[in-house]
Amino acid sequence: MELDNAGRQMAYRELFRDELEQGLVDDIRRATNGNFALGNERFAAQISAAVGRRAAPGKPGRPRKIEEPKSSNLILA
């Protein structure tokens, strides 16, 4: 069935009649801007495994240095 212009416009407006929750909009925006999967941690892990790259935001900051244990003088002269 072919719709006329007015019918198409009304059908399109109907798609956006209900407003999304602000938190959901923020989640969608964050996922889109960061190129991350939109979903829970399990879903992000599945996507990461499937595509072979990170699909969830990483932890901010530099990794901590691992302090090597102090050892006695190993080289004897």
C-alpha positions as CSV (number, residue, x, y, z in Angstrom):
1,M,0.0,0.0,0.0
2,E,1.4,3.3,-1.0
3,L,1.1,6.3,1.3
4,D,0.7,9.9,0.2
5,N,3.0,12.6,1.6
6,A,0.7,13.5,4.5
7,G,0.4,9.8,5.5
8,R,4.2,9.2,5.3
9,Q,4.8,12.3,7.5
10,M,2.2,11.2,10.0
11,A,3.8,7.7,10.2
12,Y,7.3,9.2,10.6
13,R,6.1,11.6,13.4
14,E,4.5,8.6,15.2
15,L,7.9,7.0,15.5
16,F,9.1,9.8,17.7
17,R,5.9,10.5,19.7
18,D,7.2,8.9,22.9
19,E,10.2,10.6,24.5
20,L,13.2,8.6,25.5
21,E,14.5,8.8,29.1
22,Q,17.4,11.2,29.5
23,G,19.7,8.5,30.9
24,L,19.1,6.3,27.8
25,V,19.8,9.2,25.5
26,D,23.1,9.8,27.4
27,D,24.0,6.1,27.1
28,I,23.3,6.1,23.4
29,R,25.3,9.3,22.9
30,R,28.3,7.9,24.9
31,A,28.3,4.6,23.0
32,T,28.0,6.3,19.6
33,N,30.7,8.9,20.3
34,G,33.1,6.4,21.7
35,N,32.4,3.7,19.1
36,F,31.4,1.3,21.9
37,A,28.7,-1.4,22.1
38,L,25.5,-0.3,23.7
39,G,24.5,-2.9,26.3
40,N,25.6,-4.5,29.5
41,E,29.2,-5.7,30.3
42,R,28.4,-9.3,29.1
43,F,27.2,-8.0,25.8
44,A,30.3,-5.7,25.4
45,A,32.6,-8.7,26.2
46,Q,30.8,-10.8,23.5
47,I,31.2,-8.1,21.0
48,S,34.9,-7.6,21.9
49,A,35.5,-11.3,21.3
50,A,33.7,-11.2,18.0
51,V,35.4,-8.2,16.5
52,G,38.8,-8.6,18.1
53,R,39.0,-5.2,19.8
54,R,37.7,-3.4,22.8
55,A,34.0,-2.6,22.6
56,A,33.6,-0.9,26.1
57,P,35.3,2.2,27.5
58,G,38.6,1.5,29.1
59,K,39.7,2.7,32.6
60,P,40.9,6.3,32.7
61,G,44.5,7.2,33.5
62,R,47.8,5.5,33.0
63,P,48.5,2.0,34.3
64,R,50.3,1.9,37.6
65,K,53.9,1.0,37.6
66,I,54.7,-2.4,39.1
67,E,57.5,-1.9,41.5
68,E,60.1,-4.6,41.1
69,P,61.4,-6.0,44.4
70,K,64.7,-4.8,45.5
71,S,67.3,-7.4,45.2
72,S,70.8,-7.7,46.4
73,N,73.8,-7.2,44.1
74,L,73.5,-10.1,41.7
75,I,76.6,-9.3,39.8
76,L,79.8,-10.0,41.7
77,A,83.0,-8.4,40.5
